[in-house]
Amino acid sequence: MKMEVTFLGTSAGVPTRERNVSALALRPMQSANWTLFDCGEATQHQILRSSLSLFRLERIFITHLHGDHIYGIFGLLASRGMLMCDAPLEICGPPGLEEMVTTVRRLSQLNLPYALTIRELQPGEILEFGRHRIEVVALSHSITSYGYCWIEAERPGTFDPQKARRLGIPEGPLYGRLQRGESIRIEGRLIPPDAVTGPARPGRRLAIAGDNDRPELFAPCTPRDLLIHEATYLQKDFDALPRKFKHTTALQLGVAAAHMGVRRLVATHFSPRYGTTERMEEIRREIRKHYQGELILAEDFLTLKI
């Protein structure tokens, strides 16, 4: 099943005229249901400008509790309630998440018409969702910060319609069942899927980072298909900072992505100082010093197919 990733916010710390703060949507292309990763201020406004619906939002993963990654969640919860959405919602994230959300709900008397579940996660925890799982990765930042590895189960091999026709299988629903890895029975014969498909294919693997100054921490989960990670600063600008914030530079990201063998890299969470095309090209060039795979510098409302 193909997935879509939509960037709802790509700025670090504060919004700019072109970029909102961190938020990202992950949605199966054949479904209206979707998952949100981080929820910076005004994320609900970004959702209104997209094809996503709050009614079909199933789950939110928060990477860490800094404001540019979570302050938008309170308004989003309230709006979802005022729209009388009754579908349950789960919020997952680091310790402290439940206290933050429940305190705001209590002080603002926020009553919701839907069931809200808050789940505080631990590093290494694995969450199972049908044919895929999400692994929690501990990152390196000034507060507890997580990354999430989305790992798909092994997929059936590529379907060969010529083999199917030679076996007398009529085109139609039976083809779909075989493609999904199911055996079928026709004219008394049991036909397994491997009779008309190639070797099984590995599932897709992607990683979504929170704030982190050590991108190599994702190496154990092997995000070979897609890594979405901050590139907050150019190395020269980071080196000139009087106070060193725990963020990844474009140079560091390029080195780590090349070492991990990532096929597709999306850099995001850019400092507002890089507000021109020329400055963004500096980030691209710095990553390219080491990484030669497919490189994308994220923009708000960019949608990628996986």
Helices and strands as residue ranges (DSSP letters): E 3-9, E 23-28, E 34-39, H 43-48, G 54-56, E 57-61, H 67-70, H 73-82, E 89-93, H 97-108, E 116-120, E 126-129, E 132-138, E 146-152, H 161-166, H 173-179, E 184-186, E 189-191, G 193-195, E 205-208, G 215-221, E 226-230, H 235-240, H 250-260, E 264-268, H 277-288, E 294-297, E 303-305
